[in-house]
Amino acid sequence: MPIYEFMCQDCGVQFEKLYKRISTADTAAPCPACGTASKQLVSEASHSFKHAESQLRGALPPNTGTSDDWNYDKAIGRSATEGWNAIEGRNFKKDAVIREERQSGRGVTREHLVPEGATSLGDQDGSYRVITEPERERVNARRSAAQKARDALPPMVPGE
């Protein structure tokens, strides 16, 4: 027999009502205190996700409901942790270069840094340097050329 929770819209009284069948349940019931129609509340569910008892390689994970394979969830979590640690490591190195450059009086930000000795991101040895003036001029010239090319394109019309 289902028990439904209600709350009166006028006086704020919360009460429960027991129904014999789900099909007979009303979404509104009279308040026992003032008689005004009240609205049904959303009740807490008593459901939890459980992993199979056959997984004997450690304690059960928190009830995230993500998947039935805890080992798969752990691998995804480990990969995410390694990725964020790598990002933090790169940012730490960049911040060290910025601090050093600012101590010498230069106003350097992360936008002024490039990988040291790298021809592509895959070749990077993990250190950074400040972009040189000729490199900056080349980058700005390429950006200007790309902007001119974008401006020369006809405007896009949706649906064509």
N, C-alpha and C positions, 0 to 999 in steps of 0.2 A: 504494500500500500504506500503510495507516494505521499511525502510531506512537502508542501509548498510554503515558501516564505512570502509574506506580503508586507507592505508598508503603506500606512495611511498618508495620503497627500495633504490632508488638512492638519491633523494633530501630530503626525510623525511617529505614531505607535507602530512597532514592528510585531508581527504575530505569525504563527504557523497555522496551517489548516491541513487536515488529513483527509484524503480522498480515497474512496474504495478502488477506483480505477483511474488510469491516466486519462482516458477519454472523457471522464466527467469533470475534469479539472477546469475551473474558470480562470481566465487571466485577470479577473477583478473579483474581489470579495469584499463584503461590508466590514468596516472597522468595528471591532467589539467595543471600543470606547465611545466613538461618536456616531457610528452608523454610516459614515461617508464611504463611497467606493474607494478601494485601495488598489495599488498596482502590484503585480507579482514581481519579486526580486529574482535576480539570477543567483542561484545557490552555488556553493563550492562543490566541485566534483571530487569524489574520493577515488581517483584513478591515478596510477603511477606507472611509468615505463620500467620494465625489468628486463635485464639481459639474461640469457640462458645460464642455468646453473653449471653448464659444462665448461664455462670459461673460468679455468682455475688459475690463471696467471696473474692474480692480483685481486684487489678489492673491486667491487662493482663501481662503475663510474657514477657521477651525479646523474639524476634523471633528466637528461636533456632531450631525450626522444629523438636524437639525431639519426642513429642507425642501429641495426641489430648487431653489428660487428664492432665490439669495443676496440679490438686491435686496429681496425681501420681508423676509428676515431682518434686513437692515440697517435697513429702515424700522421694524420692530418694536423693534429695539434703540435707535434714535434716539428713538422715542416714549417708551420707558421711561426713557431718560436725561433727557429734557425733563421728564417727570412727577416724577422723583425730585429734579431740580434745583429745580423749583417748590416741592416740599414742604420741601426744605432752606431755601429762601429765606423761606418763611412761618415756619418754626421759628426762623430767625435773627432775624426781626423780632419775633416773640413773646418770644424770650429777651432782646432789647434792652429791651423794655417791662418785663419782669420785673426785670431788673437795675436799671433806673431806679427802679422802685417799691420795691425792697428797700433801695436806698440811702436812701430817705426813711423807712425803718422799717416798711414794710408787708410782711406775709408773703403775697405774691402767687404763684400758680402758674398754669399754662396754663389750668386750669379756670376761672380768674377773668377770662379775656380774651374779648372779643368783637370782631368786625370793626368798624372805625371807619366811621361813616356809611353802613353797609350795611343795606338793607332785606331783602336776601337774599344768599346767597353769590355770585350772579352780579353783584351791584352793587358788590362790595367793591373799594375803591381800593388795598388792599394794606397798610393800617396797622391797628393794633390798639389797643384801650383796655381799661381795667379796668371790669368791670361795676359799675353804680351800685347802691346799696342798694335803691331801688324796683324796679329790674330783677331783682335777686336775689330779692326777696320775691315778685314775679310768677312767676318761674321755679319757685320752691319751692312756691307755691300750685298751679301747674299740675301739678307732679310729684305732689303729694299727691292731687289730684283724679284723676289717672290711676291712681295706686295704689289708691284707693278703688274706682274702676270695675273694675279688674282683680280686686280682692278680692271684689266683688259677683257676679262671674261664677261659674256652677257649675263644679266641677272637671271637667276633660276626662278622659274615659274612652277609652282606646285601642280602636279598632275600632268606634266608634259614629258 
